Amino acid sequence: MTSKAIPEPDRSARGRAPLRVAIGLALAMIVALIVPAAAAPSQGAGQDDWDAIVAAARAEGTLSITVPRGLEYVRTMVTEPFERQYGIHVDYYLGGPPDVVAQVRERGDNVAPWDVFVGGNDTLMFNLKGLGALQPIEPALLRPDVRDLSNWDGGRYPFTDRDGYVFAFLREGGEYFYVNTARADPATITSYRDLLKPEWKGQIVATGDPREGGSVRTIFAFLYTHPDLGPDFLRELLTNQDVRFSESDADDEEIVTHGDFGICLCDHAQGVAMRENGIPVQLLDPHGVREGISVTSSFANVTLAKRAAHPNAAKVYLNWLLSHDAGQLFTDMSDIPSTRADVDKSSVDPRNVPDPSWVIGNNEDAMSRALEMVRFITPLMPARP
């Protein structure tokens, strides 16, 4: 393993989160001044209907949403600009997925604990939808620029499920492979098959179990289904390379604090944490790897509670979240491309822009591939505690 260290280009918005937040909030204030808060669409909901919905939302006075934990700028991004524009207070909850799912399950058929859910697709599509806690998105798309299919990539709404309950508002090439440049040179990896070389034995760590939900399962599903990698690649990786898998939050904390690895298979929030802890990690550029990477909406998925306490505020919020102005704001702040076709993505780090040939790795169609992968690797991995 070479000891050459490659400095990480400071192109990512996540590396400059405070600056992005400051710029984004300034932009949001400008948007609030130039866009009337009750501006009504000319189609979808009519003028009177939209005015009535906005008035009812303001009468409700508040909105309750879940926000992914671990990224403060995301909370800022999805709350403060909306509050400025509509004068509706946003209560946010930063609990982890198990907590969110447990609280929704406890409510049963009663009023949901939150009106809007923003978060990872596993939580929304595979858990909350299965509990019958969500409602379809399309009937709530009221603004004309939101309803217009030509404003969305590929001329279609970017639902992550076949029934249209979960909407992806940002998508990027997955940020999954973080190289510790104190131990390895990222430029030596031009194919994921390079990770089968002897020097990588014992140097690969994963913050999760691929048999469970989350980013590690998405990574392994991608490796399993790629035509140039596939089952034989995974068999050799798991049999010969002594890959270490974390089994708890404490294990994850150990990884992101000490950096005892050559490459980490983890998520973007953990990549941020490693940099904040002084670990010299560099995201492997998927455009420089022969097989590319799968496309993910990461945390940037939204859905509506079926039994919302503030249903009108939820509709206004959804249409704001999916508007052009919000899409531009989120793209500039997060460094992840909007799924809106009319948003300028020139500010995005080129590493994060998906290649058109890359497959989406976290939608419902990918679920069957992930389950097939789990069945394949289970005999190759230690039994779970």
C-alpha angles and dihedrals in degrees: 000000000000120000094212112129121211114203113237112244108239093229099116120099088216089063088055099036097144091051092046091050092051092048092043094051091048089052090048091054090052091049090050090054098047100038115065109235093230096038105155128218117239092222136021095044110021123238095265093042093051092046089051093050092049091047091049090048091053090049089054084054099196144049129207121210140167116234127191112261124233100046115079094185090060091057090049092047097053099041118031101050091050092049090051094050101043105021091232115134117235119213109198133195123206100192123138122257096263090053093048093049092046093052092048091049091050091055092054109174093351126101110303118251089234135031098210130026120209115180151080120344095236090061096044104036104029099036116021095037089051090054091057090242098128139071130213115274103214098072088056094053098104109152114089094229089052095047094046106100092203088069092063128076111269092008094276138097109264097235114166093207132051094241097054101244099126124049124199110214097177130031133182143165103279115267097215112127116070116181120206099226091199086069107027145020111240090209090070090068109081095145131024085238086074086073088069091067117112094249091066095057108122091003099093120089130177126200096220145013117279089215088066133057124280141065096316091058089049090051094049092045088054092049091046096050100039108109093224094050116025134138096331091055093050092046091054092043093052097038101045111022104060093229111195118221122196116233102193146017087264090058090050090050090052091052097048092043102047105024095215096168144076094226131009124209098207145118132280095258089056090048089055091048092052092053091047088053091054098254108146098230124161124197110240107242105236091202087065094051118084095229097044115205140271121270119246139184088209108186094344101099126114135194138165128242114243093220101037121174090213105033097164094048088049091056093047090048093049093051091047092048091052096043124113093249094051090044090055092046093050093046092052094044101041101034088228119120118249117238087230112105093211096058118103107239098180091111093061121106104255090230089066098051109099120235110237089238094060117101124232107254104191107048128101093266089059092054095079090051090050092051091050089051091051091053090051099049099040094086089047095055133067117268113268117251 
